Amino acid sequence: LELSLLDNGTNAFNFNFSHCLLKFRDNSGQFRDDPLFNFEDQQFYNTVLLNGNTEFMDTRDSDFRIGETSDALDGADPLSALGVPLDILGNSRTILPDIGAYEFVPED
C-alpha cells in the first residue's frame, strides 16, 4: 500500500497515524523539509515504528501474517483493540495486540 500526503491548502487537511508501522524512503531528499513527513511530530505520528521489521510470512503470496520477531508484535493500541477484539482470522487481540490485521499466533 502506498500513501502520498499532499496539502493543497484549499481544504482542511488532518491526519494522524497512531500505533502503526510505516515504511518510508526518501532517497532523493524530496520530503526532507516537508512538515507532513516529520515522523517525530506527535500531532501526526503517535507511537509510530518507522522502517521497522515487518517479518511478513510471504508477501509474494499475499500472506501478511507476522512472524515472531516482527516489530509489530504487541505494538497496537490496547484500547483501540478492544473495539476490534478479533483479527482478520478470528484470533483474539484483547491482550497485547499486534499492529495490523493479523495477530501473531505461534505455529504448532
C-alpha positions as CSV (number, residue, x, y, z in Angstrom):
1,L,0.0,0.0,0.0
2,E,1.4,3.4,-0.9
3,L,0.2,6.7,0.5
4,S,1.0,10.2,-0.6
5,L,0.4,13.2,1.6
6,L,-0.2,16.5,-0.2
7,D,-1.7,19.6,1.4
8,N,-3.1,21.8,-1.4
9,G,-4.0,24.5,1.1
10,T,-7.7,24.8,0.0
11,N,-9.3,22.3,2.4
12,A,-8.7,21.3,6.0
13,F,-6.0,18.6,6.0
14,N,-6.0,16.5,9.0
15,F,-4.4,13.1,9.6
16,N,-2.9,11.0,12.4
17,F,-1.1,7.7,12.4
18,S,-1.1,6.0,15.8
19,H,0.4,2.7,16.9
20,C,1.4,1.6,13.4
21,L,4.4,0.5,11.5
22,L,5.4,2.7,8.5
23,K,8.0,2.1,5.8
24,F,9.3,5.3,4.3
25,R,12.2,6.1,2.0
26,D,13.2,9.5,0.6
27,N,16.3,8.7,-1.4
28,S,16.2,12.0,-3.3
29,G,15.6,14.1,-0.2
30,Q,12.4,15.5,-1.7
31,F,10.5,15.4,1.6
32,R,13.3,16.4,3.9
33,D,11.8,19.7,4.9
34,D,8.1,18.8,4.4
35,P,6.3,19.0,7.8
36,L,3.8,16.4,6.7
37,F,6.7,13.9,6.7
38,N,8.1,14.9,10.1
39,F,7.7,11.5,11.8
40,E,8.7,12.9,15.1
41,D,5.7,15.3,15.2
42,Q,3.3,13.7,17.7
43,Q,0.4,15.7,16.3
44,F,0.6,13.5,13.1
45,Y,2.6,10.4,14.2
46,N,1.9,8.9,17.6
47,T,3.8,5.8,18.6
48,V,4.9,5.0,15.1
49,L,7.6,2.5,14.3
50,L,9.4,3.8,11.3
51,N,11.1,1.3,8.9
52,G,10.8,-1.5,11.4
53,N,11.0,-5.2,10.6
54,T,7.6,-6.4,9.5
55,E,8.6,-10.0,9.0
56,F,5.6,-10.9,6.9
57,M,5.2,-14.6,6.2
58,D,5.1,-14.4,2.3
59,T,4.2,-11.1,0.6
60,R,4.5,-12.7,-2.8
61,D,1.6,-15.0,-1.9
62,S,-0.3,-12.2,-0.1
63,D,0.4,-13.8,3.3
64,F,0.8,-10.8,5.6
65,R,0.7,-12.6,8.9
66,I,3.7,-11.6,11.0
67,G,6.5,-13.7,12.4
68,E,7.7,-14.0,16.0
69,T,10.4,-11.3,15.6
70,S,8.3,-8.7,13.8
71,D,8.4,-5.2,15.3
72,A,4.6,-5.2,15.0
73,L,4.3,-7.6,17.9
74,D,2.4,-6.1,20.9
75,G,2.6,-2.6,19.3
76,A,-1.1,-1.9,18.7
77,D,-3.1,0.5,20.9
78,P,-4.8,-1.8,23.5
79,L,-7.8,0.5,23.9
80,S,-8.5,0.6,20.2
81,A,-8.1,-3.2,20.0
82,L,-11.0,-3.6,22.4
83,G,-13.2,-2.1,19.7
84,V,-11.9,-4.8,17.3
85,P,-11.3,-7.7,19.6
86,L,-10.6,-10.3,16.8
87,D,-8.1,-10.2,14.0
88,I,-8.9,-11.0,10.4
89,L,-8.7,-14.7,11.1
90,G,-10.7,-14.6,14.3
91,N,-7.8,-14.6,16.8
92,S,-8.2,-12.6,20.0
93,R,-6.4,-9.2,20.1
94,T,-7.5,-8.1,23.6
95,I,-4.2,-8.8,25.4
96,L,-1.1,-7.1,24.0
97,P,-2.5,-6.7,20.5
98,D,-0.2,-6.6,17.5
99,I,-0.1,-3.9,14.8
100,G,-2.0,-4.8,11.7
101,A,-4.8,-7.1,10.6
102,Y,-3.2,-10.3,11.9
103,E,-2.4,-11.2,15.5
104,F,0.8,-13.4,15.8
105,V,-0.1,-17.0,16.6
106,P,2.8,-19.4,17.1
107,E,2.6,-22.4,14.8
108,D,2.4,-25.8,16.4
